[in-house]
């Protein structure tokens, strides 16, 4: 796995106000990918735009990226960035925005007939242009990972692309930006980060550095998420979640993920659900599945001694957060053809190789049955 970090990694309150100076180190023509209303309506976004206007940078801001990026959006945004003759891409948003920014920067100098070729094993050859990332949520870890996920709407699949070129030149994490997040955009990304931490901690590629990062991330989320939801304007609590997301992202960049993410990508694509919510429903059952092989590792993550297993802790905690315990509770239908599609996609996922327990076809069927129980 790629253990490198971005050339510059900045974690600081107020760092967003100096983004123009940072961009200027990597290019003169910046194409900015941004999220939706959070960017349009927030004071921090206005400060970013003003700082860029006052600089010597030429810039173009994309249309709002309001959903998980699919191939058609990637094609459209890439064309606009090329027409602008950008030499640096800046992604300001959640995981979807940052993943799309990474794809645009990495494929900018590539020659291809269809972007989808890269989802299905086409090799990347050209070097990317400059890439700067600023997360506006605390969850995806995309700001430090060497991968990106795109949705193939025709095949109803989410596919990951991994390459060293997806590692940013610079990453800026400023917890101030997360103060404007609503409840769902606080909750679901944090649950994604929690799943990153749990899967990284038990990955077959886990090492001492990744384990320390993953355990600390899980601890910070468990001890601060409920508090942030009750006190969303508390910057110290927000800092804890931002740090947790960053640590979890660094950890899984080293170790890979596992069965939870192998399942969540096809389920999320088929039912169009938030990635963090899907992960939260799935992860207790993956813990249950892996338990016999990594019991002691999971017990390291029981930060509340009222519980005798990580499975019980997660199920109880998630109930207090108002989360469904199964997809059945969301009234989602799982017929035979959909089940087979999810099973096949799960077994074809590259992250399965990092799961501590070998996963067979019948195992995925069993877990899906558990996930659709009442």
Buried (B, 14 or more C-beta within 10 A) or exposed (E): BBEEEBEBBBBEBEBBBBBBEBBBEBBBBBBBBBBBEBBEEBEBBEBBBEBBEEBEBBBBBBEBBEEBBBBEBBBEBBEBBBEBEBBBBBBBBBBBBBBBBBBBBBBBEBEEEEBBEBBEEBEBEEEBBBBBBBBBBBBBBBBBBBBBBBBBEEBBBBBBBBBEBBBBBBBBBBBBBBBBBEEEBBBBBBBBBBBBBBBBBBBBEBBEEBBEBBBBBBBBBBBBBBBBBEEBEBEEBBBBBBBBBBBBBBBBBBBBBBBBBBBBBBBBBBBEBBBBBBBBBBBBBBBBBBBEBBEEBBEBBBBEEEBEBBBBBBBEBBEEBEBBBBBBEEEBEBEEEBBEBBBEBBBEBBBBBBBBBEBEEEBBBEBBEBBBEE
